[in-house]
Amino acid sequence: MGVHEVGAQVRQLTEAASSLADLTAITTEAIASAVHLSRNTTSQYLNELLKAHQVLQIKSRPTYFADHEAFAAQFFCPQAGRLPITSRP
């Protein structure tokens, strides 16, 4: 297990989130448990991913994380079936 597995787990959990409130489940402890690593090692890998701009950190107690690309696609990009936002002339 390594940084790539931690990143993949964060991506999977972010993609599974259907609302912003669901992101509260993506903590260092939850990720560590899912990938079978210690919390300290997982925290180190999350910091590496954060520096590489692959994950977002939501500062709170506990700290939450989200995959950068999956978060943007899910919560900021128009989804299929929805009308696009148009600007007024």
BAKOL-793168 format. One line per 4 residues: number of its first residue (from 1); for each residue x, z, y of N, C-alpha, C, O. Coordinates in nm, 2 decimals. Layout:
<figus>
NUM	X,Z,Y,X,Z,Y,X,Z,Y,X,Z,Y ~ ...
</figus>
This chain:
<figus>
1	0.08,0.00,-0.12,0.00,0.00,0.00,0.09,0.00,0.12,0.19,0.06,0.13 ~ 0.04,-0.07,0.22,0.12,-0.08,0.34,0.03,-0.11,0.46,-0.09,-0.10,0.46 ~ 0.10,-0.15,0.57,0.03,-0.18,0.70,-0.07,-0.29,0.68,-0.18,-0.28,0.75 ~ -0.05,-0.39,0.60,-0.15,-0.49,0.58,-0.27,-0.45,0.51,-0.38,-0.49,0.55
5	-0.26,-0.35,0.42,-0.38,-0.30,0.35,-0.46,-0.21,0.45,-0.58,-0.22,0.44 ~ -0.39,-0.14,0.53,-0.46,-0.06,0.63,-0.54,-0.15,0.73,-0.65,-0.13,0.76 ~ -0.47,-0.26,0.78,-0.53,-0.35,0.86,-0.65,-0.42,0.80,-0.76,-0.44,0.86 ~ -0.64,-0.45,0.67,-0.75,-0.52,0.60,-0.87,-0.42,0.59,-0.99,-0.46,0.60
9	-0.84,-0.29,0.57,-0.95,-0.19,0.55,-1.02,-0.18,0.69,-1.14,-0.17,0.69 ~ -0.95,-0.17,0.80,-1.01,-0.16,0.93,-1.09,-0.28,0.96,-1.21,-0.27,1.01 ~ -1.05,-0.40,0.92,-1.13,-0.52,0.94,-1.25,-0.52,0.86,-1.36,-0.55,0.91 ~ -1.24,-0.48,0.73,-1.36,-0.47,0.65,-1.46,-0.37,0.70,-1.58,-0.40,0.71
13	-1.42,-0.26,0.75,-1.51,-0.16,0.80,-1.57,-0.20,0.93,-1.69,-0.18,0.96 ~ -1.49,-0.27,1.02,-1.55,-0.32,1.14,-1.65,-0.43,1.12,-1.75,-0.43,1.18 ~ -1.62,-0.52,1.03,-1.72,-0.62,0.99,-1.85,-0.57,0.94,-1.96,-0.63,0.95 ~ -1.84,-0.45,0.87,-1.96,-0.39,0.81,-2.04,-0.32,0.91,-2.16,-0.28,0.89
17	-1.99,-0.29,1.03,-2.06,-0.21,1.13,-2.17,-0.30,1.19,-2.14,-0.41,1.24 ~ -2.29,-0.25,1.19,-2.40,-0.32,1.25,-2.43,-0.28,1.40,-2.51,-0.34,1.47 ~ -2.37,-0.17,1.44,-2.39,-0.12,1.57,-2.26,-0.04,1.62,-2.17,-0.01,1.53 ~ -2.25,-0.02,1.75,-2.13,0.05,1.79,-2.12,0.19,1.74,-2.02,0.25,1.71
21	-2.24,0.25,1.71,-2.24,0.39,1.65,-2.18,0.39,1.51,-2.12,0.49,1.47 ~ -2.18,0.28,1.44,-2.12,0.27,1.31,-1.97,0.28,1.31,-1.91,0.31,1.21 ~ -1.91,0.25,1.43,-1.77,0.25,1.44,-1.72,0.40,1.43,-1.60,0.42,1.40 ~ -1.80,0.50,1.44,-1.76,0.64,1.43,-1.71,0.67,1.29,-1.65,0.78,1.27
25	-1.74,0.59,1.20,-1.70,0.61,1.06,-1.56,0.56,1.03,-1.50,0.59,0.93 ~ -1.50,0.49,1.13,-1.37,0.43,1.11,-1.26,0.52,1.17,-1.22,0.50,1.28 ~ -1.23,0.63,1.10,-1.13,0.73,1.14,-1.01,0.71,1.06,-1.01,0.65,0.95 ~ -0.90,0.78,1.10,-0.78,0.78,1.03,-0.80,0.84,0.89,-0.75,0.79,0.79
29	-0.88,0.95,0.88,-0.90,1.01,0.75,-0.98,0.92,0.66,-0.94,0.91,0.54 ~ -1.08,0.85,0.71,-1.16,0.76,0.63,-1.08,0.64,0.57,-1.09,0.60,0.46 ~ -0.99,0.59,0.66,-0.90,0.48,0.62,-0.80,0.52,0.52,-0.78,0.46,0.42 ~ -0.74,0.64,0.54,-0.64,0.69,0.45,-0.70,0.72,0.31,-0.64,0.69,0.21
33	-0.82,0.77,0.31,-0.89,0.79,0.18,-0.92,0.66,0.11,-0.90,0.65,-0.01 ~ -0.96,0.56,0.18,-1.00,0.43,0.12,-0.88,0.36,0.07,-0.89,0.29,-0.04 ~ -0.76,0.37,0.13,-0.64,0.30,0.08,-0.54,0.39,0.01,-0.44,0.34,-0.03 ~ -0.58,0.51,-0.02,-0.51,0.61,-0.10,-0.37,0.63,-0.04,-0.27,0.63,-0.11
37	-0.36,0.66,0.09,-0.24,0.70,0.16,-0.26,0.83,0.23,-0.37,0.87,0.25 ~ -0.15,0.89,0.27,-0.16,1.02,0.34,-0.21,0.98,0.48,-0.20,0.87,0.53 ~ -0.27,1.08,0.55,-0.32,1.06,0.68,-0.21,1.03,0.78,-0.22,0.95,0.87 ~ -0.09,1.09,0.76,0.02,1.07,0.84,0.07,0.92,0.83,0.10,0.86,0.93
41	0.09,0.88,0.71,0.13,0.74,0.69,0.03,0.64,0.75,0.07,0.54,0.81 ~ -0.10,0.67,0.72,-0.20,0.58,0.78,-0.20,0.58,0.93,-0.22,0.47,0.99 ~ -0.18,0.69,0.99,-0.17,0.70,1.13,-0.05,0.62,1.19,-0.06,0.55,1.29 ~ 0.06,0.63,1.12,0.18,0.55,1.16,0.15,0.40,1.15,0.18,0.32,1.24
45	0.08,0.35,1.04,0.04,0.21,1.03,-0.06,0.17,1.13,-0.05,0.06,1.19 ~ -0.15,0.26,1.16,-0.25,0.23,1.27,-0.18,0.21,1.40,-0.22,0.12,1.48 ~ -0.08,0.29,1.43,-0.01,0.28,1.56,0.07,0.15,1.56,0.08,0.09,1.67 ~ 0.12,0.10,1.45,0.19,-0.03,1.45,0.09,-0.14,1.47,0.12,-0.23,1.55
49	-0.03,-0.13,1.41,-0.13,-0.23,1.43,-0.18,-0.23,1.58,-0.21,-0.33,1.64 ~ -0.18,-0.11,1.64,-0.23,-0.10,1.78,-0.13,-0.16,1.87,-0.16,-0.23,1.96 ~ 0.00,-0.14,1.84,0.11,-0.20,1.93,0.11,-0.36,1.91,0.15,-0.43,2.01 ~ 0.07,-0.40,1.80,0.06,-0.55,1.77,-0.07,-0.61,1.82,-0.10,-0.73,1.80
53	-0.16,-0.53,1.88,-0.29,-0.57,1.93,-0.38,-0.62,1.83,-0.47,-0.71,1.85 ~ -0.37,-0.57,1.70,-0.45,-0.61,1.59,-0.57,-0.51,1.58,-0.68,-0.55,1.52 ~ -0.56,-0.39,1.63,-0.67,-0.30,1.62,-0.70,-0.24,1.76,-0.61,-0.24,1.85 ~ -0.82,-0.19,1.78,-0.85,-0.12,1.90,-0.86,0.03,1.87,-0.90,0.07,1.76
57	-0.83,0.11,1.97,-0.84,0.26,1.95,-0.94,0.31,2.05,-0.94,0.28,2.17 ~ -1.04,0.38,1.99,-1.14,0.44,2.07,-1.10,0.59,2.08,-1.12,0.67,1.98 ~ -1.05,0.63,2.19,-1.00,0.77,2.21,-1.12,0.87,2.22,-1.20,0.86,2.31 ~ -1.13,0.95,2.12,-1.22,1.06,2.11,-1.17,1.16,2.01,-1.05,1.15,1.97
61	-1.25,1.26,1.97,-1.21,1.35,1.87,-1.31,1.34,1.76,-1.42,1.39,1.78 ~ -1.28,1.29,1.64,-1.16,1.22,1.61,-1.15,1.08,1.67,-1.24,1.03,1.73 ~ -1.03,1.02,1.67,-1.01,0.89,1.72,-1.07,0.79,1.62,-1.06,0.80,1.50 ~ -1.13,0.68,1.68,-1.19,0.58,1.60,-1.11,0.45,1.62,-1.04,0.43,1.72
65	-1.12,0.36,1.52,-1.05,0.24,1.53,-1.14,0.12,1.49,-1.24,0.14,1.43 ~ -1.10,0.00,1.54,-1.18,-0.12,1.51,-1.08,-0.24,1.50,-0.99,-0.24,1.58 ~ -1.11,-0.33,1.42,-1.03,-0.45,1.42,-1.06,-0.53,1.54,-1.17,-0.56,1.57 ~ -0.95,-0.58,1.61,-0.97,-0.64,1.74,-1.06,-0.77,1.73,-1.15,-0.78,1.80
69	-1.02,-0.86,1.64,-1.09,-0.99,1.63,-1.24,-0.97,1.58,-1.33,-1.03,1.63 ~ -1.25,-0.88,1.48,-1.38,-0.86,1.42,-1.48,-0.79,1.52,-1.59,-0.82,1.53 ~ -1.42,-0.70,1.60,-1.50,-0.63,1.70,-1.55,-0.73,1.81,-1.66,-0.73,1.85 ~ -1.46,-0.82,1.85,-1.49,-0.92,1.95,-1.60,-1.01,1.90,-1.69,-1.04,1.97
73	-1.58,-1.06,1.78,-1.68,-1.15,1.72,-1.81,-1.09,1.70,-1.92,-1.15,1.72 ~ -1.81,-0.96,1.66,-1.94,-0.90,1.63,-2.01,-0.85,1.75,-2.14,-0.85,1.75 ~ -1.94,-0.80,1.85,-2.01,-0.73,1.96,-2.00,-0.81,2.09,-2.07,-0.77,2.19 ~ -1.92,-0.91,2.10,-1.90,-0.98,2.23,-1.94,-1.13,2.22,-1.97,-1.19,2.33
77	-1.93,-1.19,2.11,-1.96,-1.34,2.09,-2.10,-1.36,2.06,-2.16,-1.28,1.98 ~ -2.16,-1.47,2.11,-2.30,-1.49,2.07,-2.31,-1.52,1.92,-2.22,-1.58,1.86 ~ -2.41,-1.47,1.86,-2.43,-1.48,1.71,-2.53,-1.60,1.69,-2.61,-1.63,1.77 ~ -2.53,-1.65,1.57,-2.62,-1.76,1.53,-2.76,-1.72,1.55,-2.80,-1.60,1.51
81	-2.84,-1.81,1.60,-2.98,-1.77,1.61,-3.02,-1.72,1.74,-3.14,-1.70,1.77 ~ -2.92,-1.68,1.82,-2.95,-1.63,1.96,-2.92,-1.73,2.06,-2.83,-1.82,2.04 ~ -3.00,-1.73,2.17,-2.98,-1.83,2.27,-2.85,-1.79,2.35,-2.82,-1.67,2.37 ~ -2.77,-1.89,2.38,-2.65,-1.86,2.46,-2.68,-1.81,2.60,-2.79,-1.85,2.66
85	-2.59,-1.73,2.65,-2.61,-1.69,2.79,-2.57,-1.80,2.88,-2.47,-1.86,2.87 ~ -2.66,-1.83,2.98,-2.64,-1.94,3.07,-2.63,-1.88,3.21,-2.69,-1.78,3.24 ~ -2.55,-1.95,3.29,-2.53,-1.90,3.43,-2.64,-1.97,3.51,-2.68,-2.08,3.48 ~ -2.68,-1.91,3.62,-2.78,-1.97,3.71,-2.71,-2.06,3.81,-2.60,-2.04,3.85
89	-2.77,-2.17,3.84,-2.71,-2.27,3.94,-2.70,-2.21,4.08,-2.64,-2.28,4.17
</figus>
